[in-house]
Amino acid sequence: MNDDQLKGNWKQFKGEFKKKWADITDDDLLYIEGKKDKLEGKIQERYGDSQEEVKKWVDEWFERHDAQGRDRTK
């Protein structure tokens, strides 16, 4: 998923991100505003994991979810 797709579906994704990464705040979500690199940076900042790990987690999350943020594996 690219930034345009993420930004276009940001409202749907925000709730799902908060379920997965509960330490991401509402202010963080405002800062991220649908930018994948900002999302990865905030997850890394909040959880202290490596950039490579965070990128992998985010990419896997997008692979599992459709454009509305719903988990396709359920």
C-alpha positions as CSV (number, residue, x, y, z in Angstrom):
1,M,0.0,0.0,0.0
2,N,1.4,3.4,-0.9
3,D,0.9,6.7,0.9
4,D,-1.9,7.8,-1.4
5,Q,-3.9,4.7,-0.5
6,L,-3.1,5.0,3.2
7,K,-4.0,8.7,3.3
8,G,-7.3,8.0,1.4
9,N,-8.3,5.4,4.0
10,W,-6.7,7.0,7.0
11,K,-10.0,7.4,9.0
12,Q,-10.7,3.6,8.7
13,F,-7.1,2.6,9.5
14,K,-6.7,4.8,12.6
15,G,-8.9,2.7,14.8
16,E,-7.2,-0.5,13.7
17,F,-3.8,1.0,14.4
18,K,-4.8,1.9,17.9
19,K,-5.9,-1.7,18.5
20,K,-2.6,-3.1,17.3
21,W,-0.3,-0.4,18.7
22,A,-2.1,0.9,21.8
23,D,0.8,3.2,22.8
24,I,0.2,5.3,19.7
25,T,-1.7,8.4,20.9
26,D,-4.3,10.5,19.2
27,D,-1.7,13.2,18.8
28,D,0.6,10.7,17.1
29,L,-2.2,9.8,14.7
30,L,-2.7,13.5,13.9
31,Y,1.1,13.8,13.2
32,I,1.2,10.7,11.1
33,E,-1.8,11.9,8.9
34,G,-1.6,8.9,6.6
35,K,2.1,8.8,5.9
36,K,3.7,5.3,6.2
37,D,7.1,6.6,7.1
38,K,5.7,8.7,9.9
39,L,3.7,5.7,11.1
40,E,6.8,3.5,11.2
41,G,8.8,6.2,13.0
42,K,6.2,6.7,15.7
43,I,5.9,2.9,16.3
44,Q,9.7,2.7,16.5
45,E,9.7,5.7,18.9
46,R,7.0,4.3,21.2
47,Y,8.1,0.7,21.2
48,G,11.9,1.0,20.8
49,D,12.2,-1.7,18.1
50,S,14.6,-1.5,15.2
51,Q,13.6,0.3,12.0
52,E,13.8,-3.0,10.1
53,E,11.5,-4.8,12.6
54,V,8.9,-2.0,12.5
55,K,8.9,-1.8,8.7
56,K,8.3,-5.6,8.5
57,W,5.4,-5.4,11.0
58,V,3.8,-2.5,9.2
59,D,4.2,-4.2,5.8
60,E,2.7,-7.4,7.2
61,W,-0.2,-5.5,8.7
62,F,-1.0,-3.9,5.4
63,E,-0.8,-7.3,3.7
64,R,-3.4,-8.7,6.1
65,H,-5.9,-5.7,5.9
66,D,-8.1,-4.5,3.1
67,A,-8.6,-0.8,2.1
68,Q,-11.1,-0.3,4.9
69,G,-8.6,-1.6,7.6
70,R,-10.5,-4.9,8.0
71,D,-8.4,-8.0,8.7
72,R,-8.6,-10.3,5.7
73,T,-7.4,-13.3,7.7
74,K,-10.4,-13.6,9.9
